[in-house]
Amino acid sequence: MLALHDTKRSSVVGILGVLSAIFNAMSYVSALTIMISTGIGAISGLVQLILYAYYWYIGENNVDDDAHHVLNPVVVVV
């Protein structure tokens, strides 16, 4: 501590301390942004699964007969 007690060095130490505090806060903020983006991804995945289940359920309960949708092949005699 006595080696860093000089007035010129104390300003440098103060600046380094402020920079260290800023980078420390940035490391915690970056972890929070990762957690937020993971939460958004989980919500998007849940919405996708709900939509998939909804349309799958609609498709299973569709009683429309597909017989009238099938095209008959055309035979061309030359």
N, C-alpha and C positions, 0 to 999 in steps of 0.2 A: 504494500500500500504506500509506503514512503517513496518508492521509486516513481509512482504515478501521481505524486502530490504537486508536481510542478504546474503552474497556471496554464502554460501552453499545452501541456499534455492533458490536463484535466478537461479542456475543451474538446480535445480529440476523443478522450474517453467518454465524455458526455454524448458526443455525436455518435460514437459507436454503440453506446447504450441505447440511444433512441432508435438507431437502425436495427439493433437486435430486437428491441421490443416490437418494431413494425413487422419484421420478418416472422417473429413468433406469432403475432396476431394473424398474419397472412396464412401461416400453416394451419391454424385452427379454422379460419374461414374457408380454406380450400377443402378441408374435411367436411365441413357443413354443406358446401355446394355439391360434393359427391353424394352425400346422403340425400339431398333434395332431388338430384337428378335420378337417383335410384328409386326414390318414391314416385316420381313422375313416370318412370319406366314400369314400375309395378302397377300403377293405376292404368296405364295404357294397355298393359298385358291383360289386366282384369277386364277391361272394356272389350278387348278383342275376344277373350274367351266367352264373355256373355253374348256378344254378337254371333259368334260361331255356334253356341248352344241354341240360341234363338232360331237361327236359320236352319240348323239341323233339325230342330223340333218341327218347324214349319214344313220342311221337306218330308219328314216321316209321316206327318198327318195329312199330306196332300193326297186326296183320294181320286184326283183327276186321272182318268185312264189315258195312257199315252198311245193307244192304238190309232187314234185319228191323227196323231202327229207323225207317224211313220210314213215315209214316202215309199210308194211302190216303185220298184225298178221298171224302167222302160226298156223294152226289147225292140231293137231296130233290125228289121230284116232287109238285107240288101240283095 
